[in-house]
Amino acid sequence: MENRLAELRSAHGLSQAALAEALGTSRQTIISIERGRFDPSLPLAFKIAYYFDTTIEQIFTPDT
């Protein structure tokens, strides 16, 4: 799955650690999602979308 998490995080001036803390997860989880090594759970994907005031589909897209 591809994602725009790093782009959104940078646009909001957030570090990986700050985003992780805001979402109640670990920095390693954020790193793994950004690198495409880990797909977030549905609840975490909703938290991410809510945090950035957007939809899951605007952040995460299936591999083509």
C-alpha positions in Angstrom: 0.0 0.0 0.0 1.3 3.4 -0.9 0.8 6.4 1.4 1.3 10.1 1.8 2.0 10.1 5.5 5.5 11.5 5.3 4.3 14.3 3.0 1.4 15.2 5.3 3.6 15.0 8.4 6.2 17.3 6.9 3.6 19.7 5.6 2.3 20.1 9.2 5.9 20.5 10.6 5.7 17.4 12.7 8.5 15.0 13.6 7.9 11.3 13.5 8.0 11.2 17.3 5.5 14.1 17.7 3.0 12.4 15.3 3.5 9.1 17.1 2.8 10.6 20.4 -0.3 12.4 19.1 -1.7 9.2 17.7 -0.8 7.0 20.7 1.6 4.8 18.8 5.4 4.4 18.5 7.8 6.3 16.3 8.9 3.0 14.9 5.3 2.4 13.7 5.3 5.8 12.0 8.6 5.0 10.3 7.4 1.6 9.1 4.1 3.0 7.7 6.0 5.9 5.9 8.4 3.4 4.3 5.6 1.1 3.2 6.8 -1.8 5.4 3.7 -1.8 7.6 0.0 -1.2 6.8 -1.8 0.4 9.8 -4.7 -1.2 11.4 -8.1 0.2 10.5 -8.4 2.0 13.8 -5.0 3.6 13.4 -5.7 4.6 9.7 -8.9 6.3 11.0 -6.9 8.1 13.7 -4.3 9.3 11.1 -7.1 10.5 8.7 -8.9 12.3 11.6 -5.7 13.9 12.8 -5.0 15.4 9.4 -8.7 16.2 8.8 -8.9 14.1 5.6 -10.1 10.7 4.5 -8.2 7.4 4.6 -8.4 7.3 0.8 -6.6 10.6 0.6 -3.7 9.1 2.6 -3.5 5.4 1.7 -3.9 3.9 -1.8 -3.5 0.3 -2.9 -0.5 -0.8 -4.8 -1.1 -0.7 -8.6 
